[in-house]
Amino acid sequence: MTETQIIEELKKGNENYLKYLYSFLPDVRRFTRQNNGDEEDAKDLLQDAIISFYENLRCGKYSQNNLKGYLLTICRNKWFDKLDKLKRQANKIKDIISINEEAEEDRQFEFRMQQRSLSEYLQDALNKLGEPCKTLIEATVYLKIRMEQVAQDYGYADAHSARQQKLRCLKRLKGFTSYEHIINLI
Amino acid sequence: MEQDLKDIDLIDRYLNNELDEQQQQVFKNRYLNDPDFKKEVEAYQKIYEGIEKAGRDSLKQRLEGYYNEYIDKDLSIEEDHKIIPIGKWRSNLLVISGIAASVLLVAFGIWYYTLKETGTSQQIAQAPNNTKIDSGGKPGQYAGTKNNPSTTTPVKKNNPTLPVNKGDQYGLTTEGKVNTVRVLSVLRPGLWAYTFKDGLLSIYNNPSLGMIRLHVFKTGDQYNLWYDGDVYKLNPTASIQTLIKTGQSEDFGTKTTEAIKVQVEPLQASANTSDNLTVRLQKADQGQYFFRKEKGKMILELQGNFVPADCKVINVKTPDSHNWYLVNKSEVYALDEKNIDPTRLKELSGFASEEARLFIKRELVIVPVYARK
């Protein structure tokens, strides 16, 4: 399997080719191991990097020719971001540790646990919506694939009719929910 | 377009940052003056946010599956040698295309040469065949030889009369030729043995020896090996000698500035060639094997992406059992004689399996020499 082959298949939406990208895991492991991280960190970093790569690729924003370097750079940046954040958090906690604040956080956490998340809510709504709407909405709203490409990939006459279909699907999706319900979901 | 679809269209363009200046003005006016429209925009904002989150979350879940698949294949988390990173393929491709280019160059050279010598097209056509350039296992397929049946080599792919295809009836694909692989046999536990030459001590038949418990000391000019309280004599030798115990001692003396290199050899280093098995190796992407018997002789049908010269099949005999292993460079596979149907090759990880470590060459260690009076 070559890099070009994998990218071509992924561009077509052949998502299971993403699994080949795990062959970079040893490189990420080496990096995290050298920087006080463990296997779990390596896995999370690579997963995040694969997601940004795939999102960029699908909406036409990926134009590199060194996939490994690209993914490893994302991993590096994410890791140092995370370390920075941890450092700042640690400082904050040292400075102001208030019992009240903790209680408030606990309360909010409970509230979140009781309710279904926005993500789950939309996942259910999309499932209820069914095909072809679900795929069309995922392709255009999540992956932000250009309408011309969508029309070509999913067999619409042209970009305009694909867009019309998208808008009708969105209207139906909105019909499953109410402003009052969705506005407070996190 | 229906009015509500028009609204969704406007909101969608707003959320995707696609509105031109005039449209932005229209949007702004409605957002500020029409509370229903404002609510609609906020709801869609949430819906879009939710679609992105849901999309990412379900992608994450699928990636989790791919990760587990990878980990299952890559049993040892610490050993990184199993899957070839894609990047390496490219360099392989470069090498391959490099080879292809040089073959072309040579072919062109020959063509040019023949052209100069004779100037006839007949000669040009025959040139590659006469000079026996191998294009990669497909003789008789040069354009030049096509017109000339007498020079076509009678070898064809999958010729049914060749033993090559024997594997077919057993469910293995049979592309390409069959290679034999060296078969070795070794007893375990065997007698400790060594070679000692040019400051390098190699130890055989004890691949799991613990380096911490090993010391080398000198009494006068005589080198000795100290292992766990036992003392063995070391004589300079290039051929493998059995280690002979000369006594016991708690003391191996004091450290000197001298040091020697110690190599603990893998089990196969002292194994003997064996003829109680014939191995038939064929090239394939997936590693598979099975055992069969033919005229009382045992045959191992093996498939995989292996270079025959790098492979060894090793029979490890212990007093109450014998086991088969395939060793390909630093990869070790256990082979079960009971498998008479094609079975996936299972790699033993050097990290997790003590068995596998018997066959993996250990690092060279430099140890100080002690001196005792």
Interface residues (C-beta under 8 A of the other chain):
Chain A: M1 T2 E3 I6 E15 N16 L18 K19 Y20 L21 Y22 S23 F24 L25 P26 D27 R29 R30 E39 K43 Q47 I50 I51 Y54 N66 L67 K68 S117 L118 S119 E120 Y121 L122 Q123 A125 L126 I137 E138 V141 Y142 L143 K144 R163 Q164 K166 L167 R168 L170 K171 L173 K174 T177 Y179 I182 I183 L185
Chain B: M1 D4 L5 I8 D9 D12 N16 K39 E40 E42 A43 Y44 K46 I47 Y48 E49 G50 I51 E52 K53 A54 G55 R56 D57 S58 L59 K60 R62 L63 E64 Y66 Y67 E69 Y70 D74 I77 D80 I83 I84 P85 I86 G87 W89 R90 L93
